[in-house]
């Protein structure tokens, strides 16, 4: 048991930081009510954490290589714990968003070091087992977020979803101090310019999308933000091309398989999880379920993704090309989202179950295969960067997915409300509906008009959900096609190995990423 203590210390931290990506979803209506906030701020509560995680992951990894992986892991944990306390004590949306940003920084510091820490702690067969357990923890965290969040939020209130991180952080910190070994690479090179330009670009584009949802697509602030994002992205590309040790080696994208897998990572996360926040708002603020009930609605996604991920690793690994498994998985995510688009004005939560089940199968196929496929599609010396890139692009897909779907959702809700024609302030009513305060709309209406107000709420929310479910389905299907096509193309990059490897027992074992030609 003693030899697995390092894995427990790493696994606890990983589970905690990843579960915080989705745990907040079921608490959104309560947060909106307590902090008197709208959809834009709710989107930032979700997005700022994932944005910090995505933007800083590779840069912090280089920092950890140079100054010590254990040290950075522990510093990240302290930041995570303190910011979790800040989230729990927040009395305004601005404070909560700021604390979530710091939480994301801490999460990035922790997550960026996990692979290196496992590599240091284990060798041979034990290393293969450790990475298998670590991969299962990744999947379990995504699946458990809504369930655990619902239990905590309904029993103890929404601050408890953040308070729970504090004792876990203390326990993990003490354990990590005792069992983890310190390693560093003093020759590791930092890329602060790459980190800054990438962060500015991603944040500016996200800000522009959220502002567009609130104030319109021609809003000056949104347009300026998109221009800033484009300029920062161009600067990032120039910086990365000119550096000998870039945060992200752009030459990797000359390999079609790597490009296809990164597109798949973005589209998978956007198609599978970005609509879940709005779904949670619907089942609670419109249908009247509590946080526990809302979390239970997502059980098919959680259960099927966990079961299928295990079956995929056991029965499909080495038998079917990884690109094919991932592409089919993302296609199933799209099919599941399309099934969820059957929601109508009079639907109950049960209309979501078939689509969530199909989506869970797709996530279970694609998610655990992505990282190993990406690391194997590049030269061995770039495998660490490729693994980090998968996580970075997955979180970026979630960030942009929330922003895009949120803008479309808010626009459709407001369109339905304006078409009603009987409201003095349709913009405010639309903001209340899309921001999780639908009950306020019904309760504030005159008694004689209350039934009509409730009908409007159901119609507006269902229309918005149908639209974003179909959009999420389209995103996933595009990602599936890109992955299937690009992972089958041969690269013109010199010195590319004809096969990729997956480390299972400490030795390299050939596995094809694409069908033989």
URPE-V968391 format. One record per residue. PHI is phi in degrees with one decimal (none if undefined). NEAR is the number of other ideal C-beta (glycine too) atoms within 12 Angstrom. D_LAST is the distance of its C-alpha to the last C-alpha in Angstrom with 1 decimal. Layout:
<<PHI,NEAR,D_LAST> <PHI,NEAR,D_LAST>>
//
This chain:
<<none,8,46.2> <-59.7,11,47.2> <-68.4,17,43.8> <-94.9,20,42.3> <-62.3,23,44.9> <-58.9,36,42.8> <-64.9,36,40.0> <-63.9,30,42.7> <-63.7,37,44.1> <-74.0,42,40.7> <-65.6,36,39.7> <-60.9,36,43.0> <-65.3,47,42.6> <-63.0,43,39.1> <-60.3,37,40.0> <-64.6,42,43.1> <-73.5,49,41.5> <-78.2,42,38.5> <-66.9,39,40.8> <-75.5,47,42.8> <-67.7,48,40.0> <-115.4,42,40.7> <-62.9,46,44.0> <-73.9,51,46.0> <-57.4,49,44.7> <-75.7,44,47.1> <-93.9,47,50.0> <-58.1,48,49.7> <-60.8,45,52.5> <-66.9,36,54.9> <-63.3,47,54.1> <-60.6,36,54.6> <-71.0,27,57.9> <-69.3,23,59.2> <-98.0,29,58.3> <50.9,20,58.9> <-124.0,32,55.7> <-111.5,35,53.3> <-61.9,45,49.6> <-58.3,38,49.0> <-67.1,34,50.4> <-63.2,46,48.6> <-61.4,49,45.2> <-68.6,42,46.2> <-57.9,48,47.1> <-78.7,50,43.5> <-72.8,44,41.7> <-64.5,44,43.6> <-67.1,46,42.6> <-65.8,49,38.9> <-64.5,45,39.2> <-62.5,47,40.9> <-62.0,45,38.4> <-69.7,45,35.4> <-70.6,42,37.2> <-101.6,45,38.6> <-57.2,46,36.0> <-69.8,42,34.2> <-64.4,41,37.5> <-67.4,44,39.5> <-60.9,41,36.8> <-65.8,36,37.6> <-60.5,33,41.3> <-66.4,39,41.0> <-57.8,34,39.2> <-80.8,24,42.1> <-105.1,24,45.1> <121.8,26,44.1> <-68.7,40,41.6> <-62.1,35,44.3> <-61.0,28,46.8> <-66.9,40,44.7> <-59.4,50,43.7> <-69.9,34,47.4> <-63.1,27,48.5> <-60.3,45,45.9> <-66.6,44,47.3> <-63.6,29,50.8> <-59.3,33,49.8> <-62.9,46,48.1> <-66.1,36,51.1> <-64.6,25,53.7> <-70.7,38,51.7> <-63.2,40,51.4> <-62.3,26,55.2> <-61.0,29,55.4> <-62.3,42,53.3> <-64.8,32,55.5> <-91.6,18,58.7> <-60.7,30,57.5> <-113.9,17,60.1> <-146.9,19,58.4> <-64.7,29,54.9> <-62.9,20,54.9> <-64.9,24,55.7> <-63.6,38,53.0> <-63.8,34,50.4> <-62.2,24,51.5> <-65.8,37,51.4> <-65.0,42,47.9> <-62.7,33,46.8> <-65.3,32,48.2> <-58.8,49,46.6> <-65.3,46,43.2> <-63.5,38,44.0> <-61.9,42,44.9> <-61.8,47,41.8> <-63.3,46,39.6> <-62.6,39,41.5> <-72.1,53,41.0> <-68.0,50,37.3> <-65.5,43,36.3> <-101.4,46,37.7> <-63.7,51,36.5> <-64.0,39,33.2> <-63.8,38,35.1> <-65.9,42,38.0> <-66.1,38,35.9> <-57.3,30,34.2> <-72.5,28,37.8> <-78.7,35,39.2> <-135.4,30,36.7> <-136.9,18,34.7> <57.0,16,32.5> <-62.9,16,32.3> <-61.3,22,34.9> <-65.4,26,32.7> <-61.3,25,29.9> <-63.7,23,32.5> <-61.3,36,34.1> <-68.2,37,30.9> <-64.2,30,30.3> <-65.0,29,33.9> <-60.6,38,33.6> <-63.8,40,30.6> <-64.2,31,32.6> <-63.5,32,35.6> <-57.3,38,33.6> <-67.6,39,32.7> <-64.8,31,36.3> <-64.4,34,37.8> <-62.5,44,36.1> <-75.8,43,37.1> <-84.2,33,40.6> <-51.1,42,41.7> <-62.6,45,43.2> <-67.7,34,44.8> <-63.8,38,46.4> <-61.2,46,47.4> <-65.0,39,49.1> <-60.8,26,51.0> <-69.3,32,52.3> <-64.2,40,53.1> <-76.1,26,55.0> <-82.2,20,56.9> <-121.1,21,57.7> <96.2,22,56.9> <-61.8,37,54.0> <-59.2,29,55.1> <-66.2,28,54.3> <-67.7,43,50.5> <-99.0,41,51.1> <-60.5,25,53.9> <-59.6,31,51.8> <-68.5,44,49.8> <-68.9,28,52.9> <-63.6,18,53.7> <-64.7,31,50.0> <-63.5,37,49.8> <-63.0,24,52.9> <-60.1,21,51.7> <-67.3,36,48.3> <-61.6,32,50.0> <-61.3,19,52.4> <-64.3,27,49.8> <-63.7,39,47.4> <-59.1,21,50.3> <-85.3,17,51.0> <-111.6,27,47.6> <-87.6,36,45.1> <-96.2,24,44.9> <-86.8,22,45.1> <-138.1,25,42.4> <-155.0,22,41.9> <-129.5,22,40.3> <-59.4,11,43.1> <-85.4,10,40.7> <-60.5,25,38.7> <-102.5,20,39.0> <-95.1,25,40.0> <-135.6,32,39.0> <-62.2,21,41.9> <-64.1,25,41.3> <-65.0,36,37.7> <-62.3,36,39.0> <-65.7,21,41.9> <-67.2,33,40.1> <-66.2,39,37.3> <-63.2,41,40.0> <-61.1,28,42.1> <-62.6,35,39.2> <-64.3,42,38.1> <-66.9,35,41.7> <-66.3,34,42.9> <-64.0,35,40.2> <-63.0,42,41.0> <-59.5,38,44.7> <-61.9,35,44.3> <-66.2,40,42.6> <-69.0,41,45.2> <-64.4,32,48.0> <-62.3,30,46.7> <-65.5,41,46.8> <-82.6,33,50.4> <-120.8,25,51.8> <110.9,18,49.6> <-71.4,22,46.6> <-99.1,13,49.0> <-59.7,21,50.8> <-56.8,15,51.5> <-60.2,22,50.6> <-66.8,28,47.1> <-63.8,22,46.4> <-60.4,19,47.7> <-61.8,29,45.5> <-66.4,28,42.4> <-64.8,20,43.4> <-59.4,25,44.0> <-61.5,30,40.6> <-66.0,21,38.9> <-64.0,19,40.9> <-64.5,30,40.2> <-64.9,25,36.4> <-60.8,18,36.6> <-63.8,24,38.7> <-59.5,33,36.2> <-63.6,23,33.4> <-65.0,17,35.7> <-62.1,28,36.9> <-67.4,31,33.5> <-71.6,19,32.3> <-93.4,16,35.5> <-94.4,24,35.7> <-72.1,11,34.6> <-127.6,26,34.3> <-76.7,32,33.3> <-60.5,38,33.5> <-133.6,39,29.9> <-72.8,29,27.8> <-66.9,25,26.6> <-63.8,25,24.1> <-61.9,35,22.0> <-76.1,30,21.4> <-73.7,23,19.6> <-90.3,36,16.6> <-54.8,29,15.2> <-63.3,46,14.5> <-64.6,43,18.1> <-60.1,31,19.5> <-62.3,42,17.9> <-70.0,48,19.4> <-67.6,42,22.7> <-62.3,40,22.9> <-61.8,55,22.2> <-62.4,43,25.0> <-63.6,39,27.4> <-70.2,47,26.8> <-61.5,55,26.8> <-66.7,44,30.2> <-65.5,42,31.7> <-73.7,50,30.7> <-89.7,55,31.7> <-118.2,49,34.8> <-66.8,47,36.4> <-81.4,49,38.2> <-65.6,51,39.6> <-62.1,50,42.6> <-73.0,51,43.7> <-64.7,50,43.2> <-63.0,45,45.5> <-60.6,48,48.1> <-66.4,46,48.1> <-68.2,43,48.6> <-95.5,41,51.4> <-77.9,41,53.2> <-102.1,40,53.0> <-86.1,32,52.7> <87.2,20,54.9> <-72.3,29,52.8> <-84.1,27,53.5> <-57.7,40,51.0> <-64.8,25,50.5> <-61.7,26,49.9> <-64.1,40,47.5> <-64.2,38,45.6> <-66.6,30,45.5> <-58.2,35,43.9> <-87.7,46,40.7> <-56.7,26,40.7> <-57.2,32,37.9> <-62.3,46,35.6> <-65.1,37,36.7> <-66.3,27,36.6> <-65.3,35,33.3> <-66.2,45,31.5> <-67.6,31,32.9> <-64.4,27,32.3> <-68.8,36,28.7> <-62.4,37,27.9> <-66.4,25,29.1> <-65.2,19,27.2> <-63.0,38,23.9> <-63.4,31,24.4> <-85.7,17,25.4> <-111.5,16,23.2> <-100.6,26,20.0> <-59.2,27,19.4> <76.1,23,16.8> <-104.5,15,16.0> <-125.2,24,14.3> <-52.7,32,12.2> <-59.2,45,15.1> <-60.1,43,14.2> <-68.5,33,14.3> <-60.3,44,17.5> <-65.7,51,19.1> <-60.3,43,18.3> <-64.2,36,19.7> <-60.3,46,22.6> <-66.5,52,23.5> <-62.2,38,23.4> <-66.6,40,25.9> <-59.5,55,28.0> <-62.6,41,28.2> <-63.8,32,29.1> <-63.6,43,31.8> <-65.5,50,33.3> <-63.8,30,33.5> <-64.2,29,35.3> <-68.7,46,37.8> <-70.8,30,38.6> <-74.7,23,40.7> <-60.1,38,43.5> <-135.3,19,46.7> <-55.5,23,50.3> <-99.8,15,51.5> <-70.7,27,48.5> <-101.6,21,48.9> <-61.4,29,46.5> <-65.1,20,45.1> <-64.3,26,43.1> <-82.4,40,40.7> <-61.0,28,39.9> <-59.6,23,37.1> <-64.3,43,35.2> <-64.9,41,35.7> <-65.5,30,34.4> <-63.0,33,31.2> <-62.3,49,30.9> <-61.0,40,31.5> <-61.0,35,28.7> <-64.4,47,26.3> <-62.1,48,27.8> <-63.4,46,27.6> <-76.7,45,23.8> <-83.5,51,23.0> <-60.5,47,25.8> <-71.5,41,25.4> <-88.6,46,21.7> <-61.2,50,22.0> <-63.3,41,23.7> <-66.1,40,21.7> <-67.2,49,18.4> <-67.0,43,20.1> <-66.3,36,21.6> <-84.8,41,18.4> <-86.5,52,16.5> <-127.8,39,19.1> <-57.4,25,20.8> <-56.7,19,23.1> <-70.7,13,26.2> <-108.8,31,25.3> <-66.1,31,24.5> <-63.1,34,28.1> <-63.2,40,28.0> <-65.0,39,24.8> <-62.9,43,26.3> <-65.3,41,29.5> <-63.5,43,27.7> <-59.3,46,26.3> <-63.1,45,29.9> <-59.8,42,31.2> <-70.8,43,29.0> <-62.5,45,29.6> <-67.1,46,33.3> <-64.1,42,33.2> <-62.1,43,31.5> <-66.2,48,34.4> <-60.2,44,37.0> <-69.5,38,35.9> <-63.0,47,35.2> <-59.2,46,38.8> <-67.0,45,40.2> <-67.1,37,38.4> <-63.5,47,39.0> <-62.9,46,42.5> <-64.1,39,43.3> <-67.5,35,42.1> <-59.8,48,43.8> <-61.8,44,47.1> <-64.3,31,47.0> <-69.5,32,46.6> <-61.7,46,49.4> <-66.0,35,51.7> <-62.5,22,51.1> <-65.8,32,52.1> <-64.3,35,55.1> <-66.1,21,56.3> <-65.0,17,55.9> <-62.3,27,58.4> <75.7,11,61.1> <-111.8,17,63.7> <-108.6,26,63.1> <-72.6,13,65.0> <-132.5,16,62.2> <-62.3,23,58.8> <-63.4,23,56.9> <-65.4,21,58.6> <-61.7,31,58.0> <-62.6,36,54.3> <-62.5,32,54.1> <-64.6,40,55.8> <-65.5,47,53.5> <-71.5,50,50.2> <-90.4,43,51.6> <86.3,47,52.2> <-118.2,35,55.9> <-61.7,41,55.9> <-63.6,27,58.9> <-62.5,24,61.0> <-62.7,37,60.4> <-69.4,28,61.7> <-71.1,18,64.5> <-85.3,21,65.8> <-76.5,25,66.2> <-56.6,12,69.6> <-54.1,11,70.2> <-68.1,8,70.2> <-104.4,18,66.9> <-64.7,17,65.1> <-63.0,14,63.3> <-65.4,20,62.1> <-66.0,29,60.9> <-65.3,27,58.9> <-60.9,24,57.3> <-64.5,35,56.3> <-59.7,41,54.7> <-61.4,31,52.7> <-65.3,30,51.7> <-64.3,42,50.8> <-67.7,48,48.7> <-63.7,37,46.8> <-63.1,36,46.0> <-61.9,43,44.7> <-64.7,45,42.6> <-55.5,35,41.1> <-64.3,32,40.1> <-75.3,44,38.5> <-64.5,44,36.7> <-66.9,30,35.1> <-65.8,34,34.3> <-61.9,49,32.7> <-62.3,38,30.6> <-64.0,29,29.4> <-59.0,39,28.7> <-64.0,49,26.6> <-66.6,31,24.6> <-62.6,29,23.9> <-61.6,45,22.8> <-63.5,38,20.5> <-63.1,25,18.8> <-60.1,31,18.5> <-66.7,50,17.0> <-62.4,34,14.4> <-75.3,23,13.4> <-70.0,32,13.8> <-73.6,43,12.2> <-95.1,25,8.8> <-85.5,25,9.5> <-84.3,21,9.3> <-88.9,28,12.9> <-91.0,11,15.1> <-68.8,22,17.5> <-64.9,10,18.3> <66.0,15,18.2> <-83.2,26,15.5> <-69.0,24,14.5> <-74.0,18,10.9> <-143.7,21,12.2> <-107.4,37,15.1> <-120.2,27,18.2> <-128.1,33,20.8> <-80.3,32,24.3> <-117.0,26,25.9> <-128.0,19,28.3> <93.4,19,28.6> <-119.1,14,25.8> <-82.7,18,22.2> <-131.6,18,19.7> <-69.4,18,16.0> <-143.2,30,14.3> <-79.8,30,10.9> <-86.1,46,11.7> <-139.4,35,8.6> <-63.7,19,6.4> <-60.5,12,3.8> <-107.1,9,0.0>>
//
